[in-house]
Amino acid sequence: MRSSIPKVLHEICGRPMVLWPVQAAREAQAGRIVVVDSPGEPLRTALPQDVEVVVQERPDGTGGAVRAALAEIGESLDPGAPVLVLAGDVPLIDADAIRELLAAHEEQGAAATMATTVLSDPTGYGRVVRDGDGEVERVVETKRPGDSTQTEREIREVNTGVFVFAAHALRQVLGRLSTDNSQGELYLPQALELLRADGARVVGHQIEDEGLVLGVNDRVALAHVRTIAQQAIHERHMLAGVTIVDPAATVIDVEVQIGQDTTIEPFTSLRGRTSIGSGCTIRRSYLLDATLEDGVTVGPFAYLRPGAVLRAGSKVGTFVEVKNSDIGPGAKVPHLSYLGDADVGAGSNLGAATITANYDGRAKHRTTIGARVRTGVDTTLVAPVTLGEEAVTGAGSVITEEVPEAALGIARERQVNVEGYARRQAPESDARADDRGEHER
């Protein structure tokens, strides 16, 4: 990945890569979920609290990782219980695919079942070699010269890194894995060969949708997987009644919620845990962890930051930024404004360039704007400050004190006109030019 960030913490549609298979396992009703981490536990903070973490002290391969995980699970595990092994860099596996794999494992009565898929370009993947009966014989690695033959490299069925083992069978072979390969690592697929040598049954379960089991080893593959995930997210929302005018020009994170009959116009980004009600319209805007109730209109070119709450029927317009603020029902902030740490009452209308000055250099302060308030253009509200219901501010005002209910607040210098000012300030060269013009005329 050429990155200081661990590979499986790279983000896919608003979720760290490692959380995708974790979430799939949870949806498939896994009894326990154990994530194998490296020393220092860089993944811990990205994982839910109920996910167990075990440290693989040395980076000795997939076999070493599973050995560490199995030690964490302990001897209390039923010997016949299925142990599902997922790869943190195979993020798009879903609960349905997991359930199908587990069902195939049980039906076949296998000691181990490997999920496979067929790729048009299998470069970099381990190839699945089957015996005359169609059962899995071994996996041949292809990453280093000498690992495989030309004939083996022509096989298009690949190892996805997803397995199911009977617990007792897995325990029997993990300690016998060897590092006799070009990378000097403990390869988990070697467990399949050892099980076959012991007379146990090893089968392959082919997953038809290759997108579910694509691996990520670089940022090119990351972008490809992200595209697949994004398409699935778009389709899920559109099938639920959301209009996405141009999916190719729209970014929607996996945790975003959108109600029916909402329209998302091109060049919109909905990030984080943003929640949007029904009947809303979002135009060319960026929303992050924002909450919108029904019938809200946003944009174009609006920026809704974490904590922005827009109540039913409200409007945030062009070049408006909202942060940690509650915009009341039917309230309007049409254009060119910043609202930070503010509460805006129902039906208020804030004029262009209304600004809440919420930070004094040391602490944030809140602004309270009552219902049906009207601010004139270029009003600055210096927090903490309150505008009562139906209050009005004059254009160009800097409001530092409370404006009572239904009162007009004006805070600006009186206008003074200086007659002849422009002529007196004109440069001498301009005056000579004017004189020349007079002579020519």
VOPAGU-2260 file (C-alpha; in pm, 1 decimal, decimal comma):
REM VOPAGU-2260
SITE   aa  ch    i         X         Y         Z
SITE  MET   A    0       0,0       0,0       0,0
SITE  ARG   A    1     303,4     229,6      41,6
SITE  SER   A    2     143,0     381,4     349,4
SITE  SER   A    3     207,8     444,9     717,9
SITE  ILE   A    4    -151,6     330,3     775,5
SITE  PRO   A    5    -205,6     -45,0     824,3
SITE  LYS   A    6    -360,2    -188,6     508,9
SITE  VAL   A    7    -685,5    -300,4     667,2
SITE  LEU   A    8    -745,9      45,5     817,6
SITE  HIS   A    9    -771,5     204,8     474,7
SITE  GLU   A   10   -1127,8     321,6     428,5
SITE  ILE   A   11   -1390,2     184,7     191,9
SITE  CYS   A   12   -1704,1     398,5     168,0
SITE  GLY   A   13   -1666,9     538,6     517,4
SITE  ARG   A   14   -1575,4     212,8     692,7
SITE  PRO   A   15   -1224,2      78,4     765,0
SITE  MET   A   16   -1151,4    -223,2     546,8
SITE  VAL   A   17   -1126,8    -460,6     844,4
SITE  LEU   A   18   -1478,3    -370,1     960,0
SITE  TRP   A   19   -1638,9    -497,6     640,9
SITE  PRO   A   20   -1573,2    -869,8     708,7
SITE  VAL   A   21   -1634,2    -813,5    1080,9
SITE  GLN   A   22   -1978,5    -672,8    1002,2
SITE  ALA   A   23   -2049,7    -959,2     760,5
SITE  ALA   A   24   -1960,3   -1214,4    1030,6
SITE  ARG   A   25   -2184,6   -1036,5    1278,2
SITE  GLU   A   26   -2477,1   -1035,9    1034,1
SITE  ALA   A   27   -2418,1   -1407,7     975,7
SITE  GLN   A   28   -2460,6   -1451,7    1354,3
SITE  ALA   A   29   -2106,6   -1558,8    1441,0
SITE  GLY   A   30   -2086,1   -1673,1    1802,2
SITE  ARG   A   31   -1751,1   -1502,9    1864,6
SITE  ILE   A   32   -1545,6   -1271,1    1648,4
SITE  VAL   A   33   -1168,3   -1262,1    1696,6
SITE  VAL   A   34    -949,2   -1019,6    1501,6
SITE  VAL   A   35    -578,5   -1097,5    1473,9
SITE  ASP   A   36    -374,4    -780,4    1519,1
SITE  SER   A   37      -4,9    -695,5    1514,8
SITE  PRO   A   38     198,0    -579,2    1817,8
SITE  GLY   A   39      76,8    -244,7    1944,0
SITE  GLU   A   40    -280,1    -333,7    1841,6
SITE  PRO   A   41    -328,1     -59,4    1581,2
SITE  LEU   A   42    -668,0    -205,4    1487,7
SITE  ARG   A   43    -816,6    -198,1    1837,7
SITE  THR   A   44    -957,7     153,6    1821,6
SITE  ALA   A   45   -1134,4      80,8    1490,7
SITE  LEU   A   46   -1314,9    -226,9    1624,9
SITE  PRO   A   47   -1639,3    -256,9    1822,6
SITE  GLN   A   48   -1592,8    -334,2    2190,3
SITE  ASP   A   49   -1747,5    -681,4    2161,6
SITE  VAL   A   50   -1487,1    -793,2    1906,2
SITE  GLU   A   51   -1199,9    -983,3    2065,4
SITE  VAL   A   52    -843,6    -894,7    1964,6
SITE  VAL   A   53    -545,1   -1126,7    1975,0
SITE  VAL   A   54    -188,9   -1026,0    1888,5
SITE  GLN   A   55      20,6   -1217,5    1636,0
SITE  GLU   A   56     361,7   -1146,3    1782,1
SITE  ARG   A   57     556,6   -1227,4    1463,5
SITE  PRO   A   58     437,3   -1171,6    1105,6
SITE  ASP   A   59     472,7   -1538,3    1018,0
SITE  GLY   A   60     184,6   -1572,9     773,3
SITE  THR   A   61    -182,0   -1665,6     763,4
SITE  GLY   A   62    -119,7   -1992,9     941,1
SITE  GLY   A   63      44,4   -1811,0    1228,8
SITE  ALA   A   64    -246,4   -1569,1    1246,7
SITE  VAL   A   65    -502,7   -1848,9    1271,8
SITE  ARG   A   66    -287,7   -2025,4    1530,3
SITE  ALA   A   67    -295,2   -1710,2    1744,4
SITE  ALA   A   68    -671,2   -1678,3    1703,9
SITE  LEU   A   69    -737,3   -2040,6    1790,8
SITE  ALA   A   70    -532,3   -2004,1    2108,8
SITE  GLU   A   71    -759,3   -1713,5    2206,0
SITE  ILE   A   72   -1073,7   -1915,5    2141,9
SITE  GLY   A   73    -950,0   -2185,3    2380,3
SITE  GLU   A   74   -1029,6   -2550,7    2435,2
SITE  SER   A   75   -1390,5   -2481,0    2532,5
SITE  LEU   A   76   -1492,3   -2473,2    2167,6
SITE  ASP   A   77   -1701,0   -2772,7    2057,1
SITE  PRO   A   78   -1468,5   -3001,2    1852,8
SITE  GLY   A   79   -1717,0   -3016,7    1568,2
SITE  ALA   A   80   -1799,1   -2645,0    1566,5
SITE  PRO   A   81   -1721,0   -2459,6    1245,5
SITE  VAL   A   82   -1438,5   -2207,9    1260,0
SITE  LEU   A   83   -1480,2   -1946,2     987,5
SITE  VAL   A   84   -1161,5   -1775,7     871,1
SITE  LEU   A   85   -1202,2   -1441,1     694,0
SITE  ALA   A   86    -929,8   -1215,9     554,7
SITE  GLY   A   87    -916,2    -852,8     660,2
SITE  ASP   A   88    -810,2    -755,1     308,5
SITE  VAL   A   89   -1103,3    -936,1     141,0
SITE  PRO   A   90   -1360,4    -681,1     250,7
SITE  LEU   A   91   -1673,0    -735,5      42,3
SITE  ILE   A   92   -1767,0   -1085,1     157,9
SITE  ASP   A   93   -2125,9   -1060,8     281,5
SITE  ALA   A   94   -2347,3   -1248,9     524,7
SITE  ASP   A   95   -2533,6   -1437,8     251,1
SITE  ALA   A   96   -2208,5   -1572,0     105,0
SITE  ILE   A   97   -2091,8   -1673,7     452,7
SITE  ARG   A   98   -2415,3   -1857,7     525,5
SITE  GLU   A   99   -2393,7   -2042,2     192,0
SITE  LEU   A  100   -2033,3   -2141,6     264,4
SITE  LEU   A  101   -2122,9   -2273,1     609,7
SITE  ALA   A  102   -2419,0   -2467,0     467,0
SITE  ALA   A  103   -2196,5   -2627,4     200,7
SITE  HIS   A  104   -1942,4   -2721,4     467,0
SITE  GLU   A  105   -2208,6   -2891,4     678,4
SITE  GLU   A  106   -2376,3   -3068,1     386,2
SITE  GLN   A  107   -2045,7   -3211,5     261,3
SITE  GLY   A  108   -1939,2   -3326,1     608,3
SITE  ALA   A  109   -1595,9   -3180,9     534,7
SITE  ALA   A  110   -1305,7   -3121,9     769,1
SITE  ALA   A  111   -1230,5   -2806,7     571,6
SITE  THR   A  112   -1410,9   -2606,0     304,4
SITE  MET   A  113   -1235,5   -2339,8     101,0
SITE  ALA   A  114   -1419,4   -2057,9     -71,9
SITE  THR   A  115   -1295,2   -2020,3    -428,9
SITE  THR   A  116   -1383,0   -1808,1    -728,0
SITE  VAL   A  117   -1288,0   -1795,7   -1095,1
SITE  LEU   A  118   -1109,3   -1481,6   -1217,8
SITE  SER   A  119   -1043,4   -1373,8   -1573,8
SITE  ASP   A  120    -706,9   -1243,9   -1451,2
SITE  PRO   A  121    -590,2   -1451,4   -1151,2
SITE  THR   A  122    -246,0   -1285,3   -1130,2
SITE  GLY   A  123    -114,7   -1281,2    -773,7
SITE  TYR   A  124    -368,1   -1527,6    -635,1
SITE  GLY   A  125    -301,0   -1883,2    -518,4
SITE  ARG   A  126    -440,9   -2135,0    -769,1
SITE  VAL   A  127    -673,7   -2416,0    -663,8
SITE  VAL   A  128    -561,5   -2759,2    -781,6
SITE  ARG   A  129    -841,3   -3021,0    -778,3
SITE  ASP   A  130    -813,7   -3397,4    -796,8
SITE  GLY   A  131    -990,8   -3628,2   -1041,9
SITE  ASP   A  132   -1304,8   -3626,5    -826,0
SITE  GLY   A  133   -1319,9   -3246,7    -823,6
SITE  GLU   A  134   -1217,7   -3209,7    -461,2
SITE  VAL   A  135    -948,4   -2968,4    -348,2
SITE  GLU   A  136    -603,2   -3121,0    -357,4
SITE  ARG   A  137    -389,8   -2820,4    -276,0
SITE  VAL   A  138    -336,5   -2447,5    -327,7
SITE  VAL   A  139     -36,6   -2335,7    -530,5
SITE  GLU   A  140     108,9   -1993,7    -452,4
SITE  THR   A  141     224,5   -1783,8    -749,4
SITE  LYS   A  142     374,9   -1471,3    -598,8
SITE  ARG   A  143     737,8   -1583,2    -622,4
SITE  PRO   A  144     932,1   -1756,2    -901,6
SITE  GLY   A  145     949,7   -2128,7    -842,4
SITE  ASP   A  146     628,5   -2149,4    -641,5
SITE  SER   A  147     430,6   -2287,5    -936,2
SITE  THR   A  148     453,1   -2436,4   -1285,0
SITE  GLN   A  149     325,5   -2274,7   -1603,4
SITE  THR   A  150      36,1   -2521,4   -1612,0
SITE  GLU   A  151     -61,8   -2431,7   -1255,5
SITE  ARG   A  152     -44,2   -2060,7   -1331,3
SITE  GLU   A  153    -295,7   -2110,8   -1614,2
SITE  ILE   A  154    -559,8   -2223,7   -1362,4
SITE  ARG   A  155    -818,2   -1948,6   -1314,9
SITE  GLU   A  156    -986,7   -2082,1   -1000,0
SITE  VAL   A  157    -826,0   -1909,5    -703,6
SITE  ASN   A  158    -804,6   -1922,2    -327,0
SITE  THR   A  159   -1003,0   -1633,0    -177,0
SITE  GLY   A  160    -850,1   -1656,5     171,9
SITE  VAL   A  161   -1188,5   -1756,8     318,0
SITE  PHE   A  162   -1218,7   -2099,6     485,1
SITE  VAL   A  163   -1432,3   -2304,8     718,2
SITE  PHE   A  164   -1270,2   -2571,2     935,2
SITE  ALA   A  165   -1405,6   -2817,6    1186,4
SITE  ALA   A  166   -1243,0   -2700,9    1509,0
SITE  HIS   A  167   -1085,8   -3035,9    1595,8
SITE  ALA   A  168    -942,2   -3077,4    1244,3
SITE  LEU   A  169    -790,6   -2730,6    1249,1
SITE  ARG   A  170    -624,1   -2794,9    1584,2
SITE  GLN   A  171    -472,4   -3119,2    1455,9
SITE  VAL   A  172    -284,4   -2956,9    1167,0
SITE  LEU   A  173    -194,6   -2602,4    1275,0
SITE  GLY   A  174     109,3   -2718,5    1469,9
SITE  ARG   A  175     239,1   -2908,0    1167,4
SITE  LEU   A  176     251,5   -2617,3     925,4
SITE  SER   A  177     597,4   -2550,3     783,9
SITE  THR   A  178     779,1   -2248,9     643,9
SITE  ASP   A  179     917,1   -2445,8     349,5
SITE  ASN   A  180     820,5   -2189,4      83,8
SITE  SER   A  181     975,4   -1891,2     -90,8
SITE  GLN   A  182     843,3   -1642,2     167,1
SITE  GLY   A  183     930,1   -1851,6     472,0
SITE  GLU   A  184     578,9   -1814,3     613,8
SITE  LEU   A  185     316,4   -2044,1     761,0
SITE  TYR   A  186      58,2   -2069,0     483,1
SITE  LEU   A  187    -289,4   -2163,0     602,7
SITE  PRO   A  188    -371,8   -2343,6     273,0
SITE  GLN   A  189    -106,3   -2601,3     366,6
SITE  ALA   A  190    -353,1   -2716,7     631,8
SITE  LEU   A  191    -571,5   -2849,9     349,2
SITE  GLU   A  192    -290,0   -3072,8     220,8
SITE  LEU   A  193    -220,2   -3201,4     571,8
SITE  LEU   A  194    -586,3   -3282,6     627,4
SITE  ARG   A  195    -604,8   -3470,9     297,9
SITE  ALA   A  196    -292,6   -3665,1     390,8
SITE  ASP   A  197    -470,8   -3762,6     714,2
SITE  GLY   A  198    -764,0   -3894,0     510,4
SITE  ALA   A  199    -999,0   -3608,3     596,5
SITE  ARG   A  200   -1229,4   -3454,5     339,1
SITE  VAL   A  201   -1143,0   -3113,1     190,5
SITE  VAL   A  202   -1388,6   -2947,4     -47,3
SITE  GLY   A  203   -1413,6   -2625,4    -240,7
SITE  HIS   A  204   -1717,8   -2399,8    -254,4
SITE  GLN   A  205   -1713,7   -2170,5    -555,5
SITE  ILE   A  206   -1852,3   -1818,8    -510,0
SITE  GLU   A  207   -2000,3   -1699,0    -837,5
SITE  ASP   A  208   -1977,5   -1324,9    -769,1
SITE  GLU   A  209   -1604,1   -1259,3    -779,0
SITE  GLY   A  210   -1655,2    -907,7    -644,5
SITE  LEU   A  211   -1739,8   -1052,7    -303,1
SITE  VAL   A  212   -1397,2   -1210,1    -263,2
SITE  LEU   A  213   -1157,6    -970,3    -433,9
SITE  GLY   A  214    -845,3    -900,4    -229,6
SITE  VAL   A  215    -673,4    -566,6    -173,6
SITE  ASN   A  216    -294,6    -546,7    -192,7
SITE  ASP   A  217    -243,3    -197,0    -333,5
SITE  ARG   A  218    -431,3     125,6    -389,4
SITE  VAL   A  219    -535,0      27,2    -741,1
SITE  ALA   A  220    -717,5    -275,2    -600,6
SITE  LEU   A  221    -854,7     -58,9    -318,2
SITE  ALA   A  222   -1011,0     179,5    -570,8
SITE  HIS   A  223   -1158,3    -112,1    -765,5
SITE  VAL   A  224   -1314,3    -265,2    -455,1
SITE  ARG   A  225   -1443,4      75,3    -345,2
SITE  THR   A  226   -1616,5     117,1    -682,3
SITE  ILE   A  227   -1793,5    -216,8    -638,0
SITE  ALA   A  228   -1897,7    -129,4    -282,9
SITE  GLN   A  229   -2021,6     214,4    -388,9
SITE  GLN   A  230   -2231,4      69,5    -669,6
SITE  ALA   A  231   -2395,1    -171,9    -425,6
SITE  ILE   A  232   -2471,0     113,3    -183,3
SITE  HIS   A  233   -2628,3     320,4    -461,9
SITE  GLU   A  234   -2839,1      29,8    -580,7
SITE  ARG   A  235   -2960,7     -41,8    -228,3
SITE  HIS   A  236   -3083,6     315,8    -186,0
SITE  MET   A  237   -3237,5     339,5    -532,3
SITE  LEU   A  238   -3428,3      12,4    -484,0
SITE  ALA   A  239   -3557,9     157,4    -155,0
SITE  GLY   A  240   -3706,2     459,5    -332,8
SITE  VAL   A  241   -3425,0     716,2    -348,0
SITE  THR   A  242   -3347,6     902,7    -670,9
SITE  ILE   A  243   -2974,0     931,0    -738,5
SITE  VAL   A  244   -2960,3    1136,4   -1054,7
SITE  ASP   A  245   -2603,0    1041,1   -1150,0
SITE  PRO   A  246   -2453,9     758,8    -942,1
SITE  ALA   A  247   -2114,9     802,2   -1110,2
SITE  ALA   A  248   -2097,2    1156,1    -968,4
SITE  THR   A  249   -2228,0    1075,8    -619,1
SITE  VAL   A  250   -2047,3     952,0    -306,5
SITE  ILE   A  251   -2251,5     780,0     -34,8
SITE  ASP   A  252   -2093,3     608,0     265,1
SITE  VAL   A  253   -2214,6     269,3     382,5
SITE  GLU   A  254   -2370,7     394,4     708,6
SITE  VAL   A  255   -2575,2     673,5     544,8
SITE  GLN   A  256   -2953,7     647,6     575,2
SITE  ILE   A  257   -3186,8     805,9     318,0
SITE  GLY   A  258   -3568,5     812,6     316,2
SITE  GLN   A  259   -3802,9     746,7      26,6
SITE  ASP   A  260   -3860,6    1007,2    -246,0
SITE  THR   A  261   -3545,5    1196,4    -160,3
SITE  THR   A  262   -3345,3    1319,2    -459,2
SITE  ILE   A  263   -2966,0    1327,8    -457,0
SITE  GLU   A  264   -2832,9    1544,0    -739,0
SITE  PRO   A  265   -2486,3    1504,5    -898,3
SITE  PHE   A  266   -2161,2    1596,4    -719,7
SITE  THR   A  267   -2305,8    1533,5    -374,8
SITE  SER   A  268   -2109,6    1354,5     -99,6
SITE  LEU   A  269   -2295,9    1196,0     191,7
SITE  ARG   A  270   -2038,7    1083,3     445,7
SITE  GLY   A  271   -2020,8     919,3     786,2
SITE  ARG   A  272   -2346,6     855,8     970,7
SITE  THR   A  273   -2551,1    1112,6     785,8
SITE  SER   A  274   -2926,5    1052,4     808,1
SITE  ILE   A  275   -3171,8    1203,6     558,5
SITE  GLY   A  276   -3551,3    1185,1     580,8
SITE  SER   A  277   -3805,7    1142,6     303,4
SITE  GLY   A  278   -3889,9    1397,2      36,2
SITE  CYS   A  279   -3562,3    1587,2      65,0
SITE  THR   A  280   -3352,4    1739,2    -213,6
SITE  ILE   A  281   -2973,2    1753,7    -187,8
SITE  ARG   A  282   -2791,9    1952,1    -457,1
SITE  ARG   A  283   -2414,7    1940,5    -510,5
SITE  SER   A  284   -2328,2    1949,2    -140,4
SITE  TYR   A  285   -2108,9    1779,0     120,5
SITE  LEU   A  286   -2270,7    1629,3     429,9
SITE  LEU   A  287   -2078,7    1463,4     713,3
SITE  ASP   A  288   -2256,7    1312,4    1015,8
SITE  ALA   A  289   -2555,1    1539,9     958,1
SITE  THR   A  290   -2921,6    1468,8    1034,7
SITE  LEU   A  291   -3199,7    1587,2     804,2
SITE  GLU   A  292   -3569,2    1540,6     871,1
SITE  ASP   A  293   -3839,0    1512,5     604,0
SITE  GLY   A  294   -3879,2    1770,2     329,0
SITE  VAL   A  295   -3543,3    1941,2     373,4
SITE  THR   A  296   -3365,1    2120,4      87,4
SITE  VAL   A  297   -2985,4    2155,2      81,4
SITE  GLY   A  298   -2747,0    2327,3    -159,0
SITE  PRO   A  299   -2602,6    2369,3    -402,7
SITE  PHE   A  300   -2253,1    2402,4    -252,0
SITE  ALA   A  301   -2358,8    2360,2     110,5
SITE  TYR   A  302   -2134,0    2204,0     376,1
SITE  LEU   A  303   -2309,8    2031,8     666,3
SITE  ARG   A  304   -2061,8    1926,3     932,1
SITE  PRO   A  305   -2100,7    1692,4    1232,9
SITE  GLY   A  306   -2387,4    1784,9    1460,7
SITE  ALA   A  307   -2584,2    1970,9    1195,5
SITE  VAL   A  308   -2955,7    1897,9    1241,5
SITE  LEU   A  309   -3209,1    2027,2     990,6
SITE  ARG   A  310   -3569,4    1994,6    1103,6
SITE  ALA   A  311   -3864,9    1919,9     875,7
SITE  GLY   A  312   -3908,7    2156,1     582,6
SITE  SER   A  313   -3601,7    2366,6     654,6
SITE  LYS   A  314   -3363,4    2494,8     389,3
SITE  VAL   A  315   -2989,2    2545,7     374,7
SITE  GLY   A  316   -2884,1    2707,6      49,2
SITE  THR   A  317   -2585,4    2804,7    -158,9
SITE  PHE   A  318   -2245,5    2835,3      11,3
SITE  VAL   A  319   -2384,0    2780,5     361,5
SITE  GLU   A  320   -2181,3    2597,8     627,8
SITE  VAL   A  321   -2354,5    2450,9     932,9
SITE  LYS   A  322   -2175,7    2287,8    1226,7
SITE  ASN   A  323   -2321,8    2156,7    1553,0
SITE  SER   A  324   -2638,7    2357,0    1499,8
SITE  ASP   A  325   -3011,8    2284,6    1507,2
SITE  ILE   A  326   -3210,1    2449,4    1228,0
SITE  GLY   A  327   -3577,5    2455,8    1324,9
SITE  PRO   A  328   -3877,5    2343,5    1118,1
SITE  GLY   A  329   -3932,6    2559,4     810,8
SITE  ALA   A  330   -3632,7    2781,0     888,1
SITE  LYS   A  331   -3427,9    2913,3     596,4
SITE  VAL   A  332   -3059,0    2990,6     564,1
SITE  PRO   A  333   -3058,3    3065,7     191,9
SITE  HIS   A  334   -2700,1    3163,1     112,0
SITE  LEU   A  335   -2348,5    3268,7     206,3
SITE  SER   A  336   -2374,5    3206,3     580,6
SITE  TYR   A  337   -2197,2    3021,8     860,9
SITE  LEU   A  338   -2383,7    2877,2    1158,6
SITE  GLY   A  339   -2173,8    2711,9    1427,2
SITE  ASP   A  340   -2304,2    2607,6    1769,6
SITE  ALA   A  341   -2643,0    2765,8    1710,9
SITE  ASP   A  342   -3011,2    2692,4    1764,8
SITE  VAL   A  343   -3245,5    2844,8    1507,6
SITE  GLY   A  344   -3617,2    2857,0    1580,3
SITE  ALA   A  345   -3900,5    2749,4    1352,4
SITE  GLY   A  346   -3976,3    2968,8    1053,2
SITE  SER   A  347   -3675,8    3198,9    1091,2
SITE  ASN   A  348   -3512,1    3344,4     780,7
SITE  LEU   A  349   -3144,9    3434,0     802,7
SITE  GLY   A  350   -3019,8    3682,3     545,2
SITE  ALA   A  351   -2712,0    3641,7     329,1
SITE  ALA   A  352   -2380,4    3647,5     516,4
SITE  THR   A  353   -2531,7    3578,6     857,2
SITE  ILE   A  354   -2241,0    3463,1    1071,6
SITE  THR   A  355   -2230,1    3319,0    1422,0
SITE  ALA   A  356   -1898,1    3419,1    1581,0
SITE  ASN   A  357   -1891,8    3116,7    1808,7
SITE  TYR   A  358   -1523,2    3100,6    1910,4
SITE  ASP   A  359   -1347,4    3358,1    2125,8
SITE  GLY   A  360   -1002,0    3203,8    2088,7
SITE  ARG   A  361   -1037,0    2987,4    2398,7
SITE  ALA   A  362   -1385,5    2835,6    2402,3
SITE  LYS   A  363   -1693,1    2781,5    2185,5
SITE  HIS   A  364   -2016,5    2962,2    2273,8
SITE  ARG   A  365   -2373,4    2906,3    2161,8
SITE  THR   A  366   -2610,3    3136,9    1975,2
SITE  THR   A  367   -2987,1    3111,1    2027,0
SITE  ILE   A  368   -3218,2    3242,8    1757,1
SITE  GLY   A  369   -3590,0    3231,4    1833,5
SITE  ALA   A  370   -3879,8    3144,8    1606,6
SITE  ARG   A  371   -3968,6    3365,5    1308,1
SITE  VAL   A  372   -3654,5    3578,2    1340,6
SITE  ARG   A  373   -3532,0    3774,3    1038,8
SITE  THR   A  374   -3169,3    3879,9    1017,4
SITE  GLY   A  375   -3057,0    4142,5     770,1
SITE  VAL   A  376   -2776,1    4069,5     529,1
SITE  ASP   A  377   -2424,1    4073,4     673,5
SITE  THR   A  378   -2532,9    4023,3    1034,9
SITE  THR   A  379   -2269,5    3890,6    1274,3
SITE  LEU   A  380   -2393,6    3733,5    1596,9
SITE  VAL   A  381   -2119,2    3731,5    1860,1
SITE  ALA   A  382   -2186,9    3436,7    2090,9
SITE  PRO   A  383   -2309,5    3386,6    2349,4
SITE  VAL   A  384   -2609,5    3587,8    2234,9
SITE  THR   A  385   -2985,7    3542,5    2202,5
SITE  LEU   A  386   -3237,7    3678,5    1954,6
SITE  GLY   A  387   -3593,8    3657,6    2084,2
SITE  GLU   A  388   -3889,3    3537,1    1882,3
SITE  GLU   A  389   -3976,8    3756,8    1582,4
SITE  ALA   A  390   -3668,7    3970,7    1640,1
SITE  VAL   A  391   -3517,2    4154,0    1342,5
SITE  THR   A  392   -3160,9    4271,7    1282,0
SITE  GLY   A  393   -3054,5    4553,0    1054,3
SITE  ALA   A  394   -2820,8    4481,3     764,8
SITE  GLY   A  395   -2453,6    4509,3     850,5
SITE  SER   A  396   -2506,4    4472,9    1225,3
SITE  VAL   A  397   -2267,6    4316,7    1474,8
SITE  ILE   A  398   -2496,2    4190,3    1750,8
SITE  THR   A  399   -2326,1    4142,0    2088,3
SITE  GLU   A  400   -2624,8    4175,4    2321,6
SITE  GLU   A  401   -2967,1    4014,4    2344,7
SITE  VAL   A  402   -3233,4    4136,7    2102,0
SITE  PRO   A  403   -3569,8    4106,4    2280,2
SITE  GLU   A  404   -3878,9    3948,3    2129,4
SITE  ALA   A  405   -4014,0    4138,3    1825,7
SITE  ALA   A  406   -3742,2    4407,3    1863,3
SITE  LEU   A  407   -3514,7    4549,5    1592,8
SITE  GLY   A  408   -3145,2    4519,6    1669,7
SITE  ILE   A  409   -2909,3    4755,6    1486,0
SITE  ALA   A  410   -2540,8    4776,2    1570,5
SITE  ARG   A  411   -2345,4    4985,0    1320,1
SITE  GLU   A  412   -2191,2    5330,1    1282,2
SITE  ARG   A  413   -2408,1    5604,3    1136,2
SITE  GLN   A  414   -2328,7    5680,6     772,0
SITE  VAL   A  415   -2119,1    5990,0     701,6
SITE  ASN   A  416   -2077,0    6127,4     346,0
SITE  VAL   A  417   -1762,0    6330,4     273,4
SITE  GLU   A  418   -1833,7    6556,7     -23,6
SITE  GLY   A  419   -1567,3    6571,7    -296,2
SITE  TYR   A  420   -1358,1    6298,9    -131,1
SITE  ALA   A  421   -1281,9    6105,7    -449,4
SITE  ARG   A  422   -1155,1    6413,4    -635,7
SITE  ARG   A  423    -933,4    6522,9    -348,9
SITE  GLN   A  424    -779,6    6175,9    -328,1
SITE  ALA   A  425    -713,9    6141,2    -704,3
SITE  PRO   A  426    -338,7    6100,9    -789,2
SITE  GLU   A  427    -165,8    6412,5    -932,4
SITE  SER   A  428     -88,0    6224,3   -1257,1
SITE  ASP   A  429    -460,4    6158,4   -1305,6
SITE  ALA   A  430    -530,1    6529,0   -1253,1
SITE  ARG   A  431    -271,6    6625,7   -1520,5
SITE  ALA   A  432    -426,2    6375,7   -1758,0
SITE  ASP   A  433    -762,6    6534,7   -1698,7
SITE  ASP   A  434    -608,3    6877,6   -1776,1
SITE  ARG   A  435    -461,6    6747,0   -2103,8
SITE  GLY   A  436    -801,1    6612,8   -2197,5
SITE  GLU   A  437    -955,1    6952,7   -2136,7
SITE  HIS   A  438    -694,1    7124,8   -2362,4
SITE  GLU   A  439    -747,5    6872,3   -2641,0
SITE  ARG   A  440   -1118,9    6920,1   -2626,6
